[in-house]
Amino acid sequence: MANHHFGNIGDIWKHLPLCEILAIVQPARYWETHAGSACYDLSHTPGRDHGIYRFLRAAPGEEPLAASRYRALLSEMPKRAAEPAVYPGSPHLAMRCLQERGAMFIFCDIDGSSLDDIQRAADDLHVPRDCVRCVAADGIASIFEQLEKLNDEEAARTFIHIDPFLLHAAGEQGMNSVELFCEATKRGAQVMLWYAFDSPTPRRTDVWDLFRSTSAAHDLSRSTHNLWAGEISMPGVTASQLPDISLAGCGILCANLTDPALAACDALGRSFARIYHDIRFADGAVGQYDFTTACDL
Ligand SMILES: C[S@@+](CC[C@H](N)C(=O)[O-])C[C@H]1O[C@@H](n2cnc3c(N)ncnc32)[C@H](O)[C@@H]1O
């Protein structure tokens, strides 16, 4: 297993909207650049207490979270002392959301043991072997290669989840994750790019400068691609204030999704930020996440 960040806050504001989007748009294909494992043994750490365990505790009192597809899937995971014993990574969640419609999956990762875990989970979930491809190679280059083979109609029914390790890092073809986002958007695929920023680096302004310059170079516009970002952040927080367990912020940048899917993400984001109204900073101050949306790059 190569992903040690599972169940932290960044995972929740990725998997929560992801499940809702997939349930609504029901794509025929689900492709992921940095898949990680399907399942992780779940136990308490400060990061997970701040992430998944806070969600599990608070979600019943927040209606959009309580009724979310993500919470329903968590409740079906094997349990230990009334809590999930296993945390589902995005490959597991995607297969659960889409297996009934017979979707085709491509999962990329450079870690062989993560891909083995995905294949095991697919077998356990009875997803037919010819519906799942695990690709042991750079995810940005591999997904771009697959994208080039699709016709327009196929591209429109393909959901691409870009979950980069480093937003700026170029893959084997010299393309970075934001460039892949723009290429997939122009082809008409449904796209979700997860991003995070921190204090001191990368700063939120660095991330948004990259989004703006790359989308301008690719001639993307909100009106043609329904661009949308939903972000949780703590404006003005300094590196010394930020608790080790928290991120300064993270978000999802989406393209070509339907309005009902974006409305559902908007409601979930507002509700999710509300359960983080009492974050303890290192200096004793209490802070909170804000949820913001942007429809223009
Ligand atoms: C944060 S995890 C992915 C989490 C997963 N998408 C989820 O949401 O549950 C990061 C994964 O990226 C993989 N990885 C790192 N560099 C990669 C690359 N260039 N191409 C594909 N996967 C990569 C790592 O092996 C690791 O399993």
The ligand as an ORCA input file, in Angstrom:
! r2SCAN-3c Opt
* xyz 0 1
  C      -3.352      9.517     -2.422
  S      -3.201      7.923     -3.204
  C      -4.585      7.787     -4.186
  C      -5.873      7.773     -3.420
  C      -7.090      7.320     -4.179
  N      -7.256      7.979     -5.464
  C      -8.334      7.523     -3.354
  O      -8.969      8.580     -3.483
  O      -8.704      6.645     -2.564
  C      -1.896      8.177     -4.199
  C      -1.511      6.975     -5.082
  O      -0.838      7.544     -6.199
  C       0.065      6.589     -6.660
  N       0.970      7.261     -7.585
  C       2.045      8.046     -7.318
  N       2.583      8.498     -8.472
  C       1.829      8.004     -9.485
  C       1.855      8.137    -10.905
  N       2.781      8.881    -11.499
  N       0.917      7.488    -11.625
  C      -0.039      6.732    -11.029
  N      -0.125      6.570     -9.677
  C       0.802      7.208     -8.925
  C       0.690      6.025     -5.401
  O       1.306      4.776     -5.642
  C      -0.531      5.970     -4.476
  O      -1.106      4.673     -4.481
*
